[in-house]
Amino acid sequence: MILVTGSSPSEGKTTTAVNLASTLAIAGTRVILIEADLRRPAIGSALNLRAEYGVASVLLESVPLENALVPVPGLDSNLRVLLANYEGGWISELFSLPTTQNLVAEARELADYVILDTPPLADVVDALPLAEQADDVVVVARIGKTHLKKLDQLGELLADNGIKPAGIVLIGTPRPGRSSYGYYLGNRAPEGGREVIRSGAPRGGKRTAF
């Protein structure tokens, strides 16, 4: 079970989760993609999918996970998606329900890989109980968008809960030349004086490298 998250919105985590799930499905493995970002769901529109049941149906209405999964056309049913369908005032507590463990256990039985697309944990901790159950946590960052302070906050949050990320997916990297390579740096952004991840080679001075 691989959980995909980020430190802030609009960094590319949903695209990363969908691409990872699709690649694993194309390779011939059984994959379940769970839309755990209930505040800003985007997978349904991205894949042009609709469902009668979703996350809330499984967690609150005892609908079997198998009945709520939607196959993605063209992938021979290797990729199935559990879409978000939740509206309520206590959204932050939903994944703390005991039924979440049942959802995770059932997903593990039905698939070789379970991919979780979650909200940015540095902003909201809705999906932290899922991160604690995941085998791997992947952090998505975008050059020119991700602020180093928010990334530090996310790292501290995960460390405080005993979670070590498997790695960082860096979005927006330039296409390298045949004989060149670059560094990814913490640099001063012109907007608000906040540090963001930028690409380029160091020209002296001390900077934070990724």
PyRosetta script that sets phi, psi and omega in degrees:
from pyrosetta import init, pose_from_sequence

init()
pose = pose_from_sequence("MILVTGSSPSEGKTTTAVNLASTLAIAGTRVILIEADLRRPAIGSALNLRAEYGVASVLLESVPLENALVPVPGLDSNLRVLLANYEGGWISELFSLPTTQNLVAEARELADYVILDTPPLADVVDALPLAEQADDVVVVARIGKTHLKKLDQLGELLADNGIKPAGIVLIGTPRPGRSSYGYYLGNRAPEGGREVIRSGAPRGGKRTAF")
pose.set_psi(1, 121.5)
pose.set_omega(1, -175.8)
pose.set_phi(2, -116.6)
pose.set_psi(2, 122.3)
pose.set_omega(2, 179.0)
pose.set_phi(3, -101.1)
pose.set_psi(3, 130.1)
pose.set_omega(3, -179.4)
pose.set_phi(4, -110.5)
pose.set_psi(4, 123.9)
pose.set_omega(4, -179.2)
pose.set_phi(5, -143.9)
pose.set_psi(5, -176.8)
pose.set_omega(5, 177.8)
pose.set_phi(6, -153.1)
pose.set_psi(6, -176.4)
pose.set_omega(6, -179.6)
pose.set_phi(7, -95.6)
pose.set_psi(7, -19.9)
pose.set_omega(7, -177.3)
pose.set_phi(8, -149.8)
pose.set_psi(8, 163.4)
pose.set_omega(8, 177.1)
pose.set_phi(9, -67.3)
pose.set_psi(9, 163.0)
pose.set_omega(9, 172.5)
pose.set_phi(10, 61.9)
pose.set_psi(10, 35.0)
pose.set_omega(10, 177.8)
pose.set_phi(11, -101.6)
pose.set_psi(11, -9.8)
pose.set_omega(11, 178.2)
pose.set_phi(12, 104.4)
pose.set_psi(12, 17.2)
pose.set_omega(12, -176.5)
pose.set_phi(13, -69.4)
pose.set_psi(13, -37.9)
pose.set_omega(13, 179.3)
pose.set_phi(14, -66.7)
pose.set_psi(14, -43.8)
pose.set_omega(14, 176.8)
pose.set_phi(15, -59.7)
pose.set_psi(15, -40.9)
pose.set_omega(15, 178.7)
pose.set_phi(16, -64.0)
pose.set_psi(16, -44.5)
pose.set_omega(16, -179.8)
pose.set_phi(17, -63.2)
pose.set_psi(17, -43.8)
pose.set_omega(17, 179.4)
pose.set_phi(18, -64.6)
pose.set_psi(18, -44.1)
pose.set_omega(18, -179.8)
pose.set_phi(19, -65.5)
pose.set_psi(19, -40.7)
pose.set_omega(19, 177.9)
pose.set_phi(20, -62.7)
pose.set_psi(20, -47.1)
pose.set_omega(20, 180.0)
pose.set_phi(21, -62.6)
pose.set_psi(21, -42.3)
pose.set_omega(21, -179.4)
pose.set_phi(22, -65.3)
pose.set_psi(22, -41.8)
pose.set_omega(22, -179.8)
pose.set_phi(23, -63.0)
pose.set_psi(23, -43.1)
pose.set_omega(23, 178.6)
pose.set_phi(24, -65.2)
pose.set_psi(24, -37.6)
pose.set_omega(24, 178.9)
pose.set_phi(25, -67.3)
pose.set_psi(25, -41.9)
pose.set_omega(25, 178.2)
pose.set_phi(26, -62.0)
pose.set_psi(26, -30.7)
pose.set_omega(26, 179.2)
pose.set_phi(27, -74.0)
pose.set_psi(27, -5.8)
pose.set_omega(27, 174.6)
pose.set_phi(28, 102.4)
pose.set_psi(28, 7.4)
pose.set_omega(28, 179.3)
pose.set_phi(29, -97.0)
pose.set_psi(29, 158.0)
pose.set_omega(29, 178.1)
pose.set_phi(30, -85.0)
pose.set_psi(30, 125.6)
pose.set_omega(30, -174.2)
pose.set_phi(31, -129.4)
pose.set_psi(31, 137.6)
pose.set_omega(31, 170.5)
pose.set_phi(32, -117.2)
pose.set_psi(32, 125.5)
pose.set_omega(32, 176.9)
pose.set_phi(33, -105.6)
pose.set_psi(33, 120.0)
pose.set_omega(33, -177.3)
pose.set_phi(34, -108.4)
pose.set_psi(34, 124.7)
pose.set_omega(34, 178.4)
pose.set_phi(35, -86.1)
pose.set_psi(35, 93.3)
pose.set_omega(35, -177.0)
pose.set_phi(36, -96.9)
pose.set_psi(36, 2.5)
pose.set_omega(36, 173.7)
pose.set_phi(37, -90.0)
pose.set_psi(37, 87.5)
pose.set_omega(37, -173.7)
pose.set_phi(38, -80.2)
pose.set_psi(38, -17.7)
pose.set_omega(38, -179.3)
pose.set_phi(39, -79.4)
pose.set_psi(39, -36.6)
pose.set_omega(39, -178.5)
pose.set_phi(40, -134.7)
pose.set_psi(40, 66.7)
pose.set_omega(40, -179.4)
pose.set_phi(41, -66.5)
pose.set_psi(41, 139.2)
pose.set_omega(41, -177.3)
pose.set_phi(42, -141.1)
pose.set_psi(42, -9.8)
pose.set_omega(42, -174.3)
pose.set_phi(43, -68.2)
pose.set_psi(43, -40.1)
pose.set_omega(43, -178.5)
pose.set_phi(44, -58.6)
pose.set_psi(44, -46.6)
pose.set_omega(44, 179.4)
pose.set_phi(45, -70.7)
pose.set_psi(45, -34.4)
pose.set_omega(45, -179.4)
pose.set_phi(46, -65.9)
pose.set_psi(46, -38.5)
pose.set_omega(46, -177.8)
pose.set_phi(47, -102.0)
pose.set_psi(47, 1.7)
pose.set_omega(47, -179.7)
pose.set_phi(48, 58.4)
pose.set_psi(48, 50.8)
pose.set_omega(48, -178.2)
pose.set_phi(49, -118.0)
pose.set_psi(49, 146.9)
pose.set_omega(49, 171.9)
pose.set_phi(50, -134.2)
pose.set_psi(50, 153.4)
pose.set_omega(50, -177.4)
pose.set_phi(51, -145.5)
pose.set_psi(51, 147.9)
pose.set_omega(51, 175.8)
pose.set_phi(52, -74.7)
pose.set_psi(52, -35.1)
pose.set_omega(52, -179.7)
pose.set_phi(53, -119.2)
pose.set_psi(53, 162.0)
pose.set_omega(53, 179.7)
pose.set_phi(54, -155.1)
pose.set_psi(54, -155.1)
pose.set_omega(54, -176.3)
pose.set_phi(55, -57.7)
pose.set_psi(55, -47.6)
pose.set_omega(55, -178.4)
pose.set_phi(56, -64.9)
pose.set_psi(56, -34.1)
pose.set_omega(56, 178.9)
pose.set_phi(57, -61.9)
pose.set_psi(57, -40.2)
pose.set_omega(57, -178.6)
pose.set_phi(58, -74.4)
pose.set_psi(58, -42.9)
pose.set_omega(58, -174.2)
pose.set_phi(59, -80.1)
pose.set_psi(59, -32.2)
pose.set_omega(59, -172.8)
pose.set_phi(60, -111.5)
pose.set_psi(60, -23.1)
pose.set_omega(60, -173.6)
pose.set_phi(61, -115.9)
pose.set_psi(61, 8.0)
pose.set_omega(61, 176.0)
pose.set_phi(62, 61.1)
pose.set_psi(62, 27.3)
pose.set_omega(62, 173.9)
pose.set_phi(63, -74.4)
pose.set_psi(63, 129.0)
pose.set_omega(63, 178.2)
pose.set_phi(64, -59.3)
pose.set_psi(64, 140.4)
pose.set_omega(64, -178.6)
pose.set_phi(65, -55.8)
pose.set_psi(65, -41.1)
pose.set_omega(65, -178.2)
pose.set_phi(66, -56.7)
pose.set_psi(66, -35.9)
pose.set_omega(66, -178.3)
pose.set_phi(67, -76.5)
pose.set_psi(67, -19.5)
pose.set_omega(67, -176.7)
pose.set_phi(68, -96.0)
pose.set_psi(68, -11.4)
pose.set_omega(68, -177.2)
pose.set_phi(69, -75.9)
pose.set_psi(69, 140.7)
pose.set_omega(69, 179.5)
pose.set_phi(70, -115.9)
pose.set_psi(70, 122.9)
pose.set_omega(70, 177.9)
pose.set_phi(71, -72.1)
pose.set_psi(71, 146.4)
pose.set_omega(71, 176.9)
pose.set_phi(72, -91.5)
pose.set_psi(72, 120.3)
pose.set_omega(72, -177.9)
pose.set_phi(73, -57.1)
pose.set_psi(73, 141.1)
pose.set_omega(73, 175.9)
pose.set_phi(74, 90.8)
pose.set_psi(74, -4.5)
pose.set_omega(74, -178.4)
pose.set_phi(75, -115.9)
pose.set_psi(75, 21.6)
pose.set_omega(75, 173.8)
pose.set_phi(76, 52.8)
pose.set_psi(76, 36.5)
pose.set_omega(76, 179.0)
pose.set_phi(77, 63.6)
pose.set_psi(77, 10.1)
pose.set_omega(77, 175.2)
pose.set_phi(78, -70.3)
pose.set_psi(78, -25.0)
pose.set_omega(78, 179.1)
pose.set_phi(79, -117.9)
pose.set_psi(79, 120.5)
pose.set_omega(79, 175.6)
pose.set_phi(80, -125.5)
pose.set_psi(80, 148.1)
pose.set_omega(80, -171.1)
pose.set_phi(81, -123.2)
pose.set_psi(81, 137.6)
pose.set_omega(81, 169.6)
pose.set_phi(82, -105.2)
pose.set_psi(82, 109.7)
pose.set_omega(82, -174.7)
pose.set_phi(83, -84.1)
pose.set_psi(83, 158.2)
pose.set_omega(83, 175.0)
pose.set_phi(84, -78.0)
pose.set_psi(84, 136.0)
pose.set_omega(84, 176.7)
pose.set_phi(85, -147.9)
pose.set_psi(85, 45.6)
pose.set_omega(85, -172.9)
pose.set_phi(86, -113.0)
pose.set_psi(86, 135.6)
pose.set_omega(86, 171.8)
pose.set_phi(87, -137.7)
pose.set_psi(87, 117.9)
pose.set_omega(87, -179.0)
pose.set_phi(88, -174.9)
pose.set_psi(88, 168.1)
pose.set_omega(88, -175.1)
pose.set_phi(89, -88.4)
pose.set_psi(89, -14.4)
pose.set_omega(89, -177.6)
pose.set_phi(90, -116.4)
pose.set_psi(90, 48.1)
pose.set_omega(90, -176.0)
pose.set_phi(91, -60.4)
pose.set_psi(91, -32.4)
pose.set_omega(91, -176.7)
pose.set_phi(92, -67.2)
pose.set_psi(92, -17.6)
pose.set_omega(92, -177.1)
pose.set_phi(93, -100.1)
pose.set_psi(93, -4.7)
pose.set_omega(93, -170.8)
pose.set_phi(94, -61.1)
pose.set_psi(94, -45.0)
pose.set_omega(94, -176.6)
pose.set_phi(95, -81.6)
pose.set_psi(95, 3.4)
pose.set_omega(95, 172.8)
pose.set_phi(96, -92.2)
pose.set_psi(96, -5.3)
pose.set_omega(96, 179.5)
pose.set_phi(97, -67.3)
pose.set_psi(97, 147.7)
pose.set_omega(97, 176.9)
pose.set_phi(98, -57.9)
pose.set_psi(98, -27.7)
pose.set_omega(98, -179.3)
pose.set_phi(99, -67.1)
pose.set_psi(99, -17.2)
pose.set_omega(99, 177.1)
pose.set_phi(100, -63.2)
pose.set_psi(100, -39.9)
pose.set_omega(100, 178.1)
pose.set_phi(101, -63.3)
pose.set_psi(101, -37.0)
pose.set_omega(101, 176.7)
pose.set_phi(102, -65.4)
pose.set_psi(102, -41.4)
pose.set_omega(102, 177.9)
pose.set_phi(103, -59.7)
pose.set_psi(103, -46.8)
pose.set_omega(103, -179.4)
pose.set_phi(104, -63.2)
pose.set_psi(104, -44.6)
pose.set_omega(104, -178.7)
pose.set_phi(105, -63.7)
pose.set_psi(105, -42.0)
pose.set_omega(105, 179.8)
pose.set_phi(106, -67.0)
pose.set_psi(106, -39.7)
pose.set_omega(106, 178.6)
pose.set_phi(107, -63.0)
pose.set_psi(107, -40.9)
pose.set_omega(107, 178.9)
pose.set_phi(108, -61.9)
pose.set_psi(108, -34.8)
pose.set_omega(108, -180.0)
pose.set_phi(109, -73.3)
pose.set_psi(109, -31.0)
pose.set_omega(109, -174.0)
pose.set_phi(110, -88.7)
pose.set_psi(110, -13.9)
pose.set_omega(110, -172.7)
pose.set_phi(111, -140.4)
pose.set_psi(111, 159.2)
pose.set_omega(111, 172.9)
pose.set_phi(112, -80.1)
pose.set_psi(112, -33.9)
pose.set_omega(112, 177.8)
pose.set_phi(113, -132.3)
pose.set_psi(113, 138.2)
pose.set_omega(113, 172.8)
pose.set_phi(114, -118.2)
pose.set_psi(114, 120.2)
pose.set_omega(114, -179.7)
pose.set_phi(115, -108.7)
pose.set_psi(115, 129.0)
pose.set_omega(115, -178.0)
pose.set_phi(116, -113.1)
pose.set_psi(116, 121.2)
pose.set_omega(116, 173.9)
pose.set_phi(117, -97.7)
pose.set_psi(117, 112.7)
pose.set_omega(117, -173.3)
pose.set_phi(118, -116.0)
pose.set_psi(118, 166.1)
pose.set_omega(118, 173.4)
pose.set_phi(119, -68.5)
pose.set_psi(119, 163.8)
pose.set_omega(119, 177.1)
pose.set_phi(120, -63.8)
pose.set_psi(120, 114.9)
pose.set_omega(120, -172.2)
pose.set_phi(121, -68.7)
pose.set_psi(121, -19.8)
pose.set_omega(121, 177.4)
pose.set_phi(122, -72.0)
pose.set_psi(122, -20.3)
pose.set_omega(122, 179.5)
pose.set_phi(123, -97.0)
pose.set_psi(123, -45.0)
pose.set_omega(123, 179.5)
pose.set_phi(124, -137.0)
pose.set_psi(124, 145.6)
pose.set_omega(124, -175.7)
pose.set_phi(125, -106.1)
pose.set_psi(125, 25.9)
pose.set_omega(125, -178.7)
pose.set_phi(126, -50.7)
pose.set_psi(126, -46.5)
pose.set_omega(126, -170.4)
pose.set_phi(127, -97.2)
pose.set_psi(127, 11.9)
pose.set_omega(127, 179.5)
pose.set_phi(128, -58.0)
pose.set_psi(128, -38.8)
pose.set_omega(128, 175.8)
pose.set_phi(129, -59.7)
pose.set_psi(129, -31.5)
pose.set_omega(129, 176.4)
pose.set_phi(130, -71.4)
pose.set_psi(130, -38.6)
pose.set_omega(130, 178.5)
pose.set_phi(131, -61.9)
pose.set_psi(131, -34.2)
pose.set_omega(131, 179.6)
pose.set_phi(132, -70.4)
pose.set_psi(132, -22.3)
pose.set_omega(132, 179.8)
pose.set_phi(133, -96.7)
pose.set_psi(133, -13.8)
pose.set_omega(133, -175.7)
pose.set_phi(134, -72.6)
pose.set_psi(134, 151.8)
pose.set_omega(134, 175.0)
pose.set_phi(135, -76.4)
pose.set_psi(135, -36.4)
pose.set_omega(135, 179.6)
pose.set_phi(136, -140.5)
pose.set_psi(136, 145.4)
pose.set_omega(136, 174.2)
pose.set_phi(137, -118.8)
pose.set_psi(137, 126.3)
pose.set_omega(137, 179.4)
pose.set_phi(138, -112.6)
pose.set_psi(138, 128.8)
pose.set_omega(138, -179.2)
pose.set_phi(139, -101.9)
pose.set_psi(139, 131.8)
pose.set_omega(139, 178.7)
pose.set_phi(140, -103.5)
pose.set_psi(140, 132.7)
pose.set_omega(140, 176.6)
pose.set_phi(141, -132.5)
pose.set_psi(141, 149.2)
pose.set_omega(141, -178.0)
pose.set_phi(142, -122.4)
pose.set_psi(142, 129.3)
pose.set_omega(142, 178.9)
pose.set_phi(143, -61.4)
pose.set_psi(143, 132.6)
pose.set_omega(143, -179.8)
pose.set_phi(144, 80.4)
pose.set_psi(144, -2.9)
pose.set_omega(144, -177.6)
pose.set_phi(145, -122.3)
pose.set_psi(145, -47.1)
pose.set_omega(145, -174.9)
pose.set_phi(146, -74.0)
pose.set_psi(146, 127.0)
pose.set_omega(146, 177.9)
pose.set_phi(147, -90.1)
pose.set_psi(147, 134.3)
pose.set_omega(147, -176.5)
pose.set_phi(148, -61.6)
pose.set_psi(148, -34.0)
pose.set_omega(148, 179.3)
pose.set_phi(149, -64.0)
pose.set_psi(149, -41.9)
pose.set_omega(149, 178.5)
pose.set_phi(150, -67.6)
pose.set_psi(150, -35.7)
pose.set_omega(150, 177.8)
pose.set_phi(151, -65.6)
pose.set_psi(151, -39.2)
pose.set_omega(151, 175.7)
pose.set_phi(152, -62.8)
pose.set_psi(152, -41.4)
pose.set_omega(152, 179.0)
pose.set_phi(153, -61.6)
pose.set_psi(153, -41.7)
pose.set_omega(153, 178.5)
pose.set_phi(154, -64.5)
pose.set_psi(154, -42.9)
pose.set_omega(154, 178.5)
pose.set_phi(155, -60.9)
pose.set_psi(155, -40.9)
pose.set_omega(155, 179.0)
pose.set_phi(156, -66.4)
pose.set_psi(156, -40.4)
pose.set_omega(156, 179.0)
pose.set_phi(157, -61.3)
pose.set_psi(157, -46.4)
pose.set_omega(157, -179.7)
pose.set_phi(158, -65.2)
pose.set_psi(158, -42.4)
pose.set_omega(158, -179.5)
pose.set_phi(159, -63.4)
pose.set_psi(159, -39.7)
pose.set_omega(159, -180.0)
pose.set_phi(160, -63.3)
pose.set_psi(160, -23.6)
pose.set_omega(160, 179.7)
pose.set_phi(161, -105.1)
pose.set_psi(161, 16.5)
pose.set_omega(161, 175.2)
pose.set_phi(162, 70.2)
pose.set_psi(162, 28.3)
pose.set_omega(162, -177.5)
pose.set_phi(163, -111.0)
pose.set_psi(163, 124.4)
pose.set_omega(163, 176.5)
pose.set_phi(164, -109.8)
pose.set_psi(164, 113.8)
pose.set_omega(164, -178.7)
pose.set_phi(165, -59.7)
pose.set_psi(165, 146.4)
pose.set_omega(165, 176.8)
pose.set_phi(166, -71.3)
pose.set_psi(166, -26.4)
pose.set_omega(166, -180.0)
pose.set_phi(167, 165.2)
pose.set_psi(167, -177.6)
pose.set_omega(167, -179.3)
pose.set_phi(168, -118.2)
pose.set_psi(168, 130.6)
pose.set_omega(168, 170.8)
pose.set_phi(169, -92.8)
pose.set_psi(169, 120.4)
pose.set_omega(169, -176.1)
pose.set_phi(170, -101.3)
pose.set_psi(170, 117.7)
pose.set_omega(170, -177.4)
pose.set_phi(171, -98.2)
pose.set_psi(171, 143.5)
pose.set_omega(171, 175.1)
pose.set_phi(172, 88.8)
pose.set_psi(172, 19.8)
pose.set_omega(172, 179.1)
pose.set_phi(173, -74.4)
pose.set_psi(173, 142.2)
pose.set_omega(173, 177.6)
pose.set_phi(174, -70.9)
pose.set_psi(174, 152.6)
pose.set_omega(174, 177.0)
pose.set_phi(175, -69.9)
pose.set_psi(175, 122.8)
pose.set_omega(175, -176.3)
pose.set_phi(176, -73.7)
pose.set_psi(176, 152.8)
pose.set_omega(176, 173.3)
pose.set_phi(177, -75.1)
pose.set_psi(177, 174.5)
pose.set_omega(177, -176.2)
pose.set_phi(178, -64.9)
pose.set_psi(178, -32.6)
pose.set_omega(178, -175.0)
pose.set_phi(179, -126.2)
pose.set_psi(179, 26.7)
pose.set_omega(179, -177.8)
pose.set_phi(180, -128.0)
pose.set_psi(180, 157.7)
pose.set_omega(180, 171.9)
pose.set_phi(181, -145.1)
pose.set_psi(181, 161.2)
pose.set_omega(181, -175.6)
pose.set_phi(182, -129.8)
pose.set_psi(182, 174.1)
pose.set_omega(182, 175.2)
pose.set_phi(183, -112.6)
pose.set_psi(183, 152.6)
pose.set_omega(183, 175.8)
pose.set_phi(184, -110.4)
pose.set_psi(184, 120.3)
pose.set_omega(184, -164.5)
pose.set_phi(185, -119.9)
pose.set_psi(185, 151.2)
pose.set_omega(185, 167.1)
pose.set_phi(186, -85.1)
pose.set_psi(186, 114.4)
pose.set_omega(186, -172.2)
pose.set_phi(187, -132.0)
pose.set_psi(187, 158.8)
pose.set_omega(187, 178.4)
pose.set_phi(188, -74.4)
pose.set_psi(188, 126.3)
pose.set_omega(188, 178.9)
pose.set_phi(189, -89.9)
pose.set_psi(189, 150.8)
pose.set_omega(189, 178.0)
pose.set_phi(190, -70.7)
pose.set_psi(190, -13.6)
pose.set_omega(190, -175.6)
pose.set_phi(191, -95.8)
pose.set_psi(191, 105.6)
pose.set_omega(191, 174.0)
pose.set_phi(192, 73.7)
pose.set_psi(192, 5.4)
pose.set_omega(192, 179.2)
pose.set_phi(193, 69.2)
pose.set_psi(193, 16.8)
pose.set_omega(193, -178.0)
pose.set_phi(194, -90.9)
pose.set_psi(194, 148.5)
pose.set_omega(194, -179.1)
pose.set_phi(195, -81.1)
pose.set_psi(195, 134.5)
pose.set_omega(195, 175.3)
pose.set_phi(196, -130.7)
pose.set_psi(196, 163.8)
pose.set_omega(196, 175.3)
pose.set_phi(197, -76.1)
pose.set_psi(197, 128.2)
pose.set_omega(197, 176.8)
pose.set_phi(198, -133.0)
pose.set_psi(198, 158.9)
pose.set_omega(198, 179.0)
pose.set_phi(199, -102.6)
pose.set_psi(199, 153.5)
pose.set_omega(199, 178.6)
pose.set_phi(200, 148.5)
pose.set_psi(200, 171.1)
pose.set_omega(200, 179.3)
pose.set_phi(201, -98.9)
pose.set_psi(201, 141.9)
pose.set_omega(201, -178.9)
pose.set_phi(202, -69.4)
pose.set_psi(202, 140.1)
pose.set_omega(202, 179.5)
pose.set_phi(203, -116.2)
pose.set_psi(203, 32.5)
pose.set_omega(203, -178.1)
pose.set_phi(204, 105.6)
pose.set_psi(204, 159.3)
pose.set_omega(204, -178.0)
pose.set_phi(205, 85.3)
pose.set_psi(205, 162.4)
pose.set_omega(205, -176.6)
pose.set_phi(206, -94.4)
pose.set_psi(206, 123.5)
pose.set_omega(206, 179.3)
pose.set_phi(207, -133.7)
pose.set_psi(207, 163.7)
pose.set_omega(207, 179.8)
pose.set_phi(208, -90.5)
pose.set_psi(208, 117.7)
pose.set_omega(208, -176.6)
pose.set_phi(209, -100.5)
pose.set_psi(209, 145.2)
pose.set_omega(209, 174.8)
pose.set_phi(210, -120.3)
pose.dump_pdb("model.pdb")
